[in-house]
Amino acid sequence: MIGVDLGGTKVLSRIVDPTTGATEGRAKVPTPRTGIDDVVDAIVGTVTTLDPEGAIRAIGVGVPGPVADGVVLRCPNIAGWDEPYPLRERLEQRLGRPVVVVNDVDAGAVAEHRLGAGRGTDDLLAVFAGTGVGGGLVLDGRLRTGPRGLAGEFGHLTVVENGRPCGCGGYGHVESYAGKAGIEAEARRRHADEPNHLIGLAQEGRIKSRHLAAALEAGDETTIALIDDAARALGSAIGSLATVVDLPLVVLGGGIIDRLGDAFVDQIRGHLDLGGFGADTVELVLAERLDDAGAVGAAALAADVLG
Ligand SMILES: [Zn+2]
């Protein structure tokens, strides 16, 4: 299979063995900023570079936006992609082979389920906390996307009524507490009253996961409080979701979680709020951080359509 990871800055294609996750070949170009037609050309170009003879049987594409039945509803990170676009159909016309189009976070969840920390279980939620917070849900061994592509949109569960503003326009969502953008906004707001080490490290630039780790290490009180808020938001939302769908396993990854590691996972565990129905056995584990997980997960789903 070929797996394609379409991101806001680059289009990356790899040849993938979907049963082992082994990858070879690499074709990468910057994501065009000149409209969807050029993005489609870039995807086709990287696939053709890897497979000039057209010998690969199916292609999986991970995209940074919600997907319903092969239609990408929007991609906020890609210039000019504000409307639904039938990407699967267009790519199948161009490439003459089956194409699967999947949200990139969902592709990462599939990679963890089949080849990473979720091997051997049929039901899991994968949560990735970076600039924002995304999630992918596997139920009964299958990725659940939902009729509108929203299933697993974990970052926009409300955890604090009338809480911090979220990038989506809402308030009090998981992402506004556990995503770097939300943490940074709150750290800058507090910095105006009382300087904190986190903004001292980031200065005018974006806060990085390593800044969070360094400020925690230095004992900065604002950072300690903000990370506790993040763990509380994640624990609360994971607990609710685990109760609703009876989840035995949650795989945790993304820049912040990778960096803060087991100590942060323990902190999230401390804030798990599982309600009163006995869902007391949800296991939290770190993601295995597979290389090019988006491309690998998309390729694994492409293999499924061949049966
Ligand atoms: Zn939101």
Residues whose N, C-alpha, C, O or C-beta is under 5 A from the ligand:
A	BS01	ZN	G155 H156 C166 G167 C168 G170 H173
